[in-house]
Structures are given as structure tokens and as C-alpha cells.
């Protein structure tokens, strides 16, 4: 398998999950401005959406969208307990968190990364993100991970977007449960390995 990534982008989430699962894959970095892989391939020809992540199988077929990829990878190695089995309510609570991170947090950062976003709207966007992070902090009270005692694919995704929050200096003052959780995720060997592989540490 090939995992197409941009260092530090949302593709870091499936990268962490693939390493947590102990899967054999090749990391391929993509220049999203030029739409070229590090080998000089036209990325549009690989992924017509032009975004990362993308998971390419040996037969050339492709799976895109991080939320779908992390579920697929976790299901390849059910013994790693990164996603509860089908039929378990815990599985659907994990997917609930994946959806929240995707729609409420991930997309909330988009205007902050665009140079053409008016400063007034950036202030609004920051305020909205702070409110969403309060929800996350409340959910993490007295919990080791989002779903309780097990690290899941939802923790991996939340970690990636929370790295962005720190990068843009979003004010997360007082969100102590979130901060403690972030430190725990940062210390995981697979997380450290993914950050190192992407040149982020």
C-alpha cells in the first residue's frame, strides 16, 4: 500500500493509525501546491480530488478521505483495538467523534489557513473553534482517551487538528483535560514515529 501524505496535514492521522496497526506501507509525500509527488508524478492522475490523504492498493485502486481510511486500516488489525467491532455501540461513538472532528474542527480551520480570509472572519472562526474545543475538553474529563480506556482512530485524528490549533496559537487556556490528553497522545511510540517520518520533530 502507498499512503499519500503532506507532512503535518490531515494525512498525519492515517499515518499514525497505519503505524499503530503495524502495517507495511510506503509513505509518499505530495506537494499540494504543485500537485506533484516527491517522485515528480502528477498527483491529479493518482487522486482526481487532488487532496491528501489517499491510500493506493497494489492493484492501483484508491481509497480517499481520512475518516474512511482510518476505519479501513483499523479493521485490518482488529487486535489493535483502534476501532470497536461492527455492532458495538462503542464503534459508532468512535465514528461520531470522527465526524465531529471532521466537520466541526477540521473544516473550522480552513478559513484560518487561507490568505484571502478577512481578519474579521478569522476572529469569528477562532471563537467558534474555541467553543468546539470546550466540548472536547468537557468530554475528556476523567478520561484517558476520547472513548475511555482505549486509544482509537478518533484520538489520532483529534491529535492532528489540535496540533494545528497550537501552530496558529489558538487560545486553549483552561482546557486542562485536553492539554493532558494531548501530552499522552504525543508520547505514544507510533505518534512519535509518524512525526519523525514526516520531519515534524
PELIN-V584643 format. One record per backbone hydrogen bond with DSSP energy under -0.5 kcal/mol. NH is the residue of the N-H (numbers start at 1). CO is the residue of the C=O. E is the energy in kcal/mol with one decimal. If there is no record, write none. Layout:
# PELIN-V584643
nh=<NH NH>
co=<CO CO>
e=<E E>
This chain:
# PELIN-V584643
nh=<2 3 4 4 5 5 9 12 13 14 15 16 17 18 19 20 21 22 23 25 26 28 30 31 32 35 36 37 38 40 43 43 44 45 46 46 47 50 53 54 55 56 56 57 60 63 65 68 69 70 71 72 73 74 75 76 76 77 77 78 80 81 88 91 92 93 94 95 96 97 98 99 100 101 102 103 104 105 105 106 107 109 109 110 110 112 113 113 114 117 121 122 123 124 125 126 127 128 129 130 131 132 133 134 135 136 137 138 139 140 141 143 144 145 147 148 149 153 155 156 157 158 159 160 161 162 163 164 165 166 167 168 169 170 172 175 176 179 180 181 182 183 184 185 186 187 188 192 193 194 195 196 197 198 199 200 201>
co=<56 26 2 54 3 28 6 9 10 10 11 12 13 14 15 16 17 19 18 23 1 3 5 36 30 31 31 41 29 37 35 41 35 42 42 43 43 47 4 4 63 2 54 61 57 55 53 65 65 66 67 68 69 70 71 72 73 73 74 75 77 78 85 88 88 89 90 91 92 93 94 95 96 97 98 99 100 100 101 101 102 105 106 106 107 109 109 110 110 114 118 118 119 120 121 122 123 124 125 126 127 128 129 130 131 132 133 134 135 136 138 140 148 148 150 145 147 82 152 152 153 154 155 156 157 158 159 160 161 162 163 164 166 165 170 172 174 175 176 177 178 179 180 181 182 183 185 188 189 190 191 192 193 194 196 195 195>
e=<-2.4 -3.0 -0.6 -3.0 -0.5 -2.7 -2.6 -2.3 -1.6 -0.5 -1.6 -2.5 -2.2 -2.9 -1.8 -2.7 -2.0 -0.8 -2.3 -0.7 -2.6 -2.7 -2.7 -3.3 -0.9 -1.8 -1.5 -2.1 -1.9 -2.3 -2.7 -0.8 -0.6 -1.1 -0.7 -0.8 -3.2 -2.2 -0.6 -0.9 -3.1 -2.8 -0.6 -2.7 -2.3 -2.4 -0.9 -0.6 -2.4 -2.7 -1.1 -2.2 -2.8 -2.3 -2.0 -1.1 -0.6 -0.8 -0.7 -0.6 -2.1 -1.5 -2.0 -0.9 -1.1 -2.0 -2.0 -2.1 -1.9 -1.9 -2.3 -2.4 -2.1 -2.9 -2.2 -2.9 -2.5 -1.1 -0.6 -3.7 -1.5 -1.1 -1.2 -0.6 -0.7 -1.2 -1.0 -1.0 -0.6 -1.0 -0.6 -1.9 -1.9 -1.5 -2.9 -2.4 -2.0 -2.2 -2.2 -2.3 -1.7 -2.0 -2.7 -1.5 -1.3 -1.6 -2.8 -2.5 -2.0 -1.6 -0.9 -2.3 -0.5 -2.1 -0.5 -1.6 -0.6 -2.1 -0.6 -1.4 -1.9 -2.5 -2.4 -1.6 -1.9 -2.1 -1.7 -1.1 -1.6 -1.8 -2.1 -2.3 -1.0 -3.0 -0.8 -2.0 -1.7 -2.2 -2.5 -2.2 -2.7 -2.0 -1.9 -2.4 -2.5 -1.2 -1.7 -2.5 -2.5 -2.2 -2.6 -2.3 -2.5 -1.6 -1.6 -3.3 -0.6>
